Amino acid sequence: MRTFSRSTSRCTRRITIGVAGAALIGLGMASPAPAAPAPDTAVHPYKAPQPYVFSYGYNNHLSLGGGNFTVGGRVYVTVNLNSGATHYGKWVVARPGQRNPGGTFHVETRIPYHCPPGKNGYARGYDEATRTWSPKLPVSICVRFD
């Protein structure tokens, strides 16, 4: 095995550093390639995320929350039977949320939380400012037959 003398080793290091420096300068001076816009952004420069509704139990009642609504805007929260009949409806104002994105709301209904035999209805939220409905969230609605 051959070992280089000290002067050769220094010379090699200087050449390596010089070539690396020139390459970095060349990369910095080269203009970046123009990026083509995404197909969706050409049509819609900014599309807000879809609003959503979720359910949870509070005080043994069905409670609803939602996110991605217009902050400060009115939201109509509705709980309907699968037949389309409205079982609960209320206008609320979406507030800035700490954990949920966009405007959020939380509503406690008087509908009991756990109802057999399954999901016989759905909940939705309507953002008045954007005229957008959230997707249907299947829920259980207790209906008394007296």
C-alpha positions in Angstrom: 0.0 0.0 0.0 1.3 3.4 -0.9 1.0 6.3 1.4 1.1 9.9 0.1 3.4 12.4 1.4 2.0 15.3 3.4 2.3 17.8 0.6 0.4 15.5 -1.8 -2.3 14.9 0.8 -2.8 18.7 1.3 -2.9 19.2 -2.4 -5.5 16.5 -2.8 -7.6 18.1 0.0 -7.4 21.5 -1.6 -8.5 20.2 -5.0 -11.4 18.3 -3.5 -12.5 21.4 -1.5 -12.1 23.6 -4.6 -14.2 21.3 -6.8 -16.9 20.9 -4.1 -17.0 24.7 -3.7 -17.3 25.3 -7.4 -20.1 22.8 -7.6 -22.0 24.4 -4.8 -21.6 27.9 -6.5 -22.8 26.4 -9.8 -25.8 24.9 -8.1 -26.7 28.1 -6.4 -26.5 30.1 -9.7 -28.5 27.6 -11.7 -32.1 28.7 -12.1 -34.6 26.2 -10.6 -36.9 24.4 -13.1 -40.4 25.9 -13.1 -42.9 23.7 -11.4 -46.1 23.0 -13.2 -49.2 23.8 -11.2 -51.2 21.0 -9.9 -54.3 20.3 -12.0 -56.7 21.2 -9.1 -55.0 24.4 -8.2 -55.3 25.8 -11.8 -59.1 25.5 -11.5 -59.5 26.2 -7.7 -56.6 28.2 -6.3 -57.8 27.5 -2.7 -60.4 25.0 -1.8 -61.6 24.9 1.8 -61.7 21.6 3.5 -65.1 20.0 3.8 -67.0 20.6 7.0 -67.7 17.6 9.2 -69.8 16.6 12.2 -69.0 14.1 15.0 -71.1 12.8 17.9 -70.4 12.0 21.5 -72.4 11.4 24.7 -72.8 14.1 27.4 -75.2 13.9 30.3 -76.6 10.7 28.6 -77.7 12.9 25.7 -76.5 12.8 22.1 -74.1 15.7 21.6 -72.8 16.9 18.3 -69.7 18.8 17.4 -68.2 19.9 14.1 -65.2 21.5 12.4 -64.1 23.3 9.2 -67.1 25.6 9.3 -66.8 29.4 8.6 -65.5 31.1 11.8 -68.2 33.5 13.0 -70.8 32.1 10.6 -74.1 30.5 11.3 -74.4 26.7 11.2 -77.7 24.8 11.1 -77.3 21.5 13.0 -80.0 18.9 12.2 -80.7 15.4 13.3 -83.0 13.5 11.0 -84.6 10.1 10.8 -83.6 8.0 7.8 -87.0 8.8 6.4 -86.0 12.5 6.2 -88.2 13.7 9.1 -86.4 16.3 11.2 -86.0 15.2 14.9 -83.9 18.1 16.0 -82.7 21.3 14.5 -80.9 24.4 15.8 -78.9 27.4 14.5 -75.5 27.9 16.2 -72.5 30.1 15.5 -69.2 28.5 14.7 -66.3 29.7 16.9 -62.6 29.3 16.5 -61.6 25.9 17.9 -58.6 24.9 19.9 -58.5 21.3 18.8 -60.7 21.2 15.7 -59.8 23.1 12.5 -61.8 26.1 11.2 -65.0 27.2 12.9 -66.3 24.7 15.4 -69.5 24.1 17.4 -70.7 21.8 20.2 -74.5 21.2 20.8 -76.2 19.0 23.4 -79.5 17.6 22.1 -82.2 16.1 24.3 -82.0 12.8 22.4 -80.9 9.9 24.6 -77.3 8.9 23.7 -77.6 5.0 23.6 -80.5 3.7 21.6 -81.0 0.2 20.3 -81.3 -1.3 17.7 -78.8 0.7 15.6 -78.4 3.8 13.4 -81.8 4.9 12.4 -81.0 8.5 11.6 -78.2 10.9 10.7 -76.8 14.3 11.8 -75.5 17.1 9.5 -74.3 20.6 9.7 -75.1 23.3 7.1 -72.6 26.2 6.7 -74.7 29.2 5.8 -71.7 31.2 4.5 -70.5 28.6 2.0 -73.8 26.9 1.5 -72.2 23.6 2.2 -73.6 20.6 4.0 -71.4 18.3 5.9 -71.5 14.5 5.1 -74.3 12.5 6.8 -73.2 11.1 10.2 -75.2 8.0 11.1 -76.6 8.3 14.6 -79.1 6.4 16.8 -82.4 8.2 17.6 -84.6 7.0 20.3 -88.2 7.3 19.3 -91.0 6.5 21.8 -94.1 4.7 20.7 -96.8 5.3 23.3 
